[in-house]
Amino acid sequence: MARAENKEPVGPVARMAATVARRMRLKRGLTQDQLGALMGYTGAAISAMERLLHPVSDEMLLQLERVLGGGTGIFEEMRDLLRLERLPEQFRGYAPIEQKALALWLYANHVVHGLFQTEAYARALIAGGYPEPTPERVEELVMARMARKALFERKRVCEIELVLDESVLRRPIGSEEIMREQLLHLAECARRRNVNLQVLPLDAGLGGEYAGARGDLNIVETPAHDRVTYLEIQGESMLVTDRAKVSIHTQRYAKIRAQALDPRRSLGLIEELAGVDR
């Protein structure tokens, strides 16, 4: 049954999708029930989508393209725009840059980096945020985060380096089972040829120098071979393009990586925490 009210604000892409779908449906002389039957939805679901009571989903856009698109690709293009629209506002400027990156150098010191999160871990993390999001918004954000993983399957390979603070591995999110699944996923990622995953140990600062003290860091090499830095804290973000500042961030990242365990020992620690027998 369609929801009586959509509690989340509806963005311009969702509005456009609903308008175009309705006009194309009417042009084809289809009722909402008829269109729903062709797409595998109820007429009530089509009505809710057109009236913006239940904004169009990614899967629904796929079916709209199949049934109404006529080879135009219009709804397919809307899928990419809708994914971007549903991202947190502070992340929207960075998301397209991440997806086109030639290389990423990442450091995460409080939770697993979004690109490497499992769906269950991401859902637990997002649902536990403040202010508390609605269940609908949780699902939107989870799906948007999972869509970022397309970067791993891209034809033009992206080289990714990730340094995780050991505290990230030891901080349970959601449940013990969710955390174990997340650790196993990290171990799987670490075996990818285009991924270098290292762990910055808890005792990294004992020598009097702790390069990771300033928090998360994301450095991107763009298709033009420029480098930019993305920083985010407390729902605010900053995209740094100044070459001198990005150079400092790159040098700082090199220090973080130098203080981390090597990839083999890092993988061993992750598997040990996941309870894998070696």
Backbone hydrogen bonds, N-H to C=O, Kabsch-Sander energy under -0.5 kcal/mol:
donor,donor_aa,acceptor,acceptor_aa,energy
7,K,5,E,-0.7
11,G,9,P,-0.5
15,R,11,G,-1.9
16,M,12,P,-2.5
17,A,13,V,-2.6
18,A,14,A,-2.0
19,T,15,R,-2.3
20,V,16,M,-2.9
21,A,17,A,-2.5
22,R,18,A,-2.2
23,R,19,T,-2.3
24,M,20,V,-2.5
25,R,21,A,-2.2
26,L,22,R,-2.5
27,K,23,R,-2.1
28,R,24,M,-1.6
29,G,26,L,-1.0
30,L,25,R,-2.3
35,L,31,T,-2.5
36,G,32,Q,-2.5
37,A,33,D,-2.3
38,L,34,Q,-1.9
39,M,35,L,-1.8
40,G,36,G,-1.7
41,Y,36,G,-3.2
46,I,42,T,-1.6
47,S,43,G,-2.5
48,A,44,A,-2.4
49,M,45,A,-2.1
50,E,46,I,-2.5
51,R,47,S,-2.2
52,L,49,M,-1.0
53,L,48,A,-2.1
54,H,48,A,-1.7
61,L,57,S,-2.0
62,L,58,D,-1.6
63,Q,59,E,-1.9
64,L,60,M,-2.6
65,E,61,L,-2.2
66,R,62,L,-1.8
67,V,63,Q,-2.6
68,L,64,L,-2.9
69,G,64,L,-1.3
70,G,65,E,-0.5
72,T,69,G,-1.7
77,E,73,G,-2.2
78,M,74,I,-1.5
79,R,75,F,-1.3
80,D,76,E,-1.0
81,L,77,E,-1.7
82,L,78,M,-3.0
83,R,79,R,-2.3
84,L,80,D,-1.8
85,E,81,L,-2.3
86,R,82,L,-1.9
87,L,83,R,-0.5
87,L,84,L,-1.0
91,F,88,P,-2.1
92,R,88,P,-0.8
92,R,89,E,-0.9
94,Y,91,F,-0.7
95,A,91,F,-2.2
97,I,94,Y,-0.6
98,E,94,Y,-2.3
99,Q,95,A,-2.1
100,K,96,P,-1.1
101,A,98,E,-1.2
102,L,221,E,-3.1
103,A,221,E,-1.1
104,L,159,E,-2.6
105,W,219,I,-2.7
106,L,104,L,-0.5
106,L,161,E,-3.0
107,Y,217,L,-2.6
108,A,163,V,-2.3
110,H,111,V,-0.6
116,F,113,H,-2.0
117,Q,114,G,-1.1
122,A,118,T,-2.5
123,R,119,E,-2.5
124,A,120,A,-2.3
125,L,121,Y,-2.3
126,I,122,A,-2.9
127,A,123,R,-2.7
128,G,124,A,-1.3
129,G,126,I,-1.6
138,V,134,T,-2.4
139,E,135,P,-2.1
140,E,136,E,-2.0
141,L,137,R,-2.6
142,V,138,V,-2.5
143,M,139,E,-2.5
144,A,140,E,-2.2
145,R,141,L,-2.2
146,M,142,V,-2.6
147,A,143,M,-2.0
148,R,144,A,-0.7
148,R,145,R,-0.7
149,K,146,M,-1.6
150,A,147,A,-1.6
151,L,148,R,-1.8
152,F,149,K,-2.0
153,E,149,K,-0.5
153,E,150,A,-0.9
154,R,151,L,-0.8
157,V,155,K,-1.0
159,E,102,L,-2.0
159,E,157,V,-0.5
160,I,194,N,-3.1
161,E,104,L,-2.8
162,L,196,N,-2.8
163,V,106,L,-2.6
164,L,162,L,-0.5
164,L,198,Q,-2.7
165,D,108,A,-2.6
166,E,200,L,-2.7
168,V,165,D,-1.7
169,L,165,D,-0.8
169,L,166,E,-0.6
170,R,166,E,-1.2
171,R,167,S,-0.9
175,S,173,I,-1.8
179,M,175,S,-2.3
180,R,176,E,-2.3
181,E,177,E,-2.4
182,Q,178,I,-2.0
183,L,179,M,-2.4
184,L,180,R,-2.5
185,H,181,E,-2.0
186,L,182,Q,-2.2
187,A,183,L,-2.2
188,E,184,L,-2.1
189,C,185,H,-2.6
190,A,186,L,-2.4
191,R,187,A,-0.7
191,R,188,E,-0.9
192,R,189,C,-1.9
195,V,192,R,-1.3
196,N,160,I,-2.6
197,L,195,V,-0.5
198,Q,162,L,-2.7
198,Q,196,N,-0.5
200,L,164,L,-2.5
204,A,201,P,-1.8
205,G,202,L,-0.5
206,L,203,D,-1.7
207,G,204,A,-0.6
208,G,205,G,-1.9
213,A,210,Y,-1.3
215,G,212,G,-1.5
217,L,107,Y,-2.3
218,N,230,Y,-1.0
219,I,105,W,-2.7
220,V,228,V,-3.0
221,E,103,A,-2.7
222,T,220,V,-0.6
222,T,226,D,-2.7
225,H,222,T,-2.5
228,V,220,V,-2.0
229,T,240,V,-2.4
230,Y,218,N,-3.0
231,L,238,M,-2.7
233,I,236,E,-2.6
236,E,233,I,-2.2
238,M,231,L,-2.5
240,V,229,T,-3.5
240,V,238,M,-0.6
241,T,239,L,-0.6
246,V,242,D,-2.7
247,S,243,R,-2.2
248,I,244,A,-1.6
249,H,245,K,-2.3
250,T,246,V,-2.5
251,Q,247,S,-2.3
252,R,248,I,-2.5
253,Y,249,H,-2.5
254,A,250,T,-2.0
255,K,251,Q,-1.7
256,I,252,R,-2.3
257,R,253,Y,-2.8
258,A,254,A,-2.1
259,Q,255,K,-1.6
260,A,256,I,-0.6
260,A,257,R,-0.8
261,L,199,V,-3.2
266,S,262,D,-2.7
267,L,263,P,-2.4
268,G,264,R,-1.9
269,L,265,R,-2.1
270,I,266,S,-2.4
271,E,267,L,-2.5
272,E,268,G,-2.1
273,L,269,L,-2.4
274,A,270,I,-1.5
275,G,271,E,-0.5
275,G,272,E,-1.1
276,V,271,E,-2.9
